[in-house]
């Protein structure tokens, strides 16, 4: 009986060791995730600050350029030009427009997860994190196919539009080139966006 109690104690100690090792791994993984997240937040804040400084510098340079350029115009011409600029609906930040269009297009391409898929991915994530293994998300082949098909369809639509414009311009005798087509497309996009 004394031997069994020692074996029981050893088994209990082994189980306790395994549970503490698993707990330590999970705590270590949480701590590492927290450190990574903090460092990423610091990097993002630094990038945002640099970007805002660069924008301010660009705006200041642009204002200086406008001041120097305005020396060539009369007061009446300058006032007329400023009135015309105020009436126009031109956007302030084209990067923001492009980002909005990109996210809108991406949201159309991606189908949302069902609750069942979400729960299975969540369980898989927590299961791997508790074992100390980093989780790597691999989207299903159907989701990848849908995104690929969406991108291909969008490319085909733009090619059809380009070809249609080229045919129309060649029939009308217009002398156009690639840059004119792209400028026209961009202006049409802006008009659609701001109407």
Steps between C-alpha positions, in 0.01 A plus 500: 500500500787732564617439139159586360484822690841600361385413145181696558702795624731476197203488263343800673830688476530413128145621436566816698821557302316455168221736602745767618705465179183544291391796714846659471496456122160661469603789726822541303305504173261763641793710621674474162179598322464799731860610435457461123176697510660781701798521263267504198292778659815705559612446140157595365493814715848595376397446138184707546701780659755494217222499244323795662828695517566425133147613405541824695835562333348432159211737571744772611707453185185512289386821669841661444489398136151650464615826659792530260279413206239758602750781445439451128123562524288803573279519808185457289639189327600353834156561653328347196723196522437455873125527444519235230698270731244540779218406263675190370437170675853367480602266781765594752673165528517260206672235714193486721273457197719220366501325838121528526456355151743217580321401822162522326623275221658259748182478706313403182757229425504344847197320630450524876559196720206304628471462877601135470818580304585777743462270802716225344776750416479645849527155662795414276673824595460448875596133474828579324577796730451285811757256362746782436479465122443816295172496308521532123174577322452319170189608310291237329551437131143616430570839659824536304321406179227757564756778555697395190183487290395843626838651407495334157145623434599854598804487269283372215250782554772764489653344188159498331452867589844589365440310176154652464644850541778426251250376241273801557793741469635333188156517335457865589846577366621619839872494557532346848765313685536301818550801727191677370292185558632466853435868574148467366436190714634676808283806440193282449577320826528831685174621348322181609645528847407863557154513346 
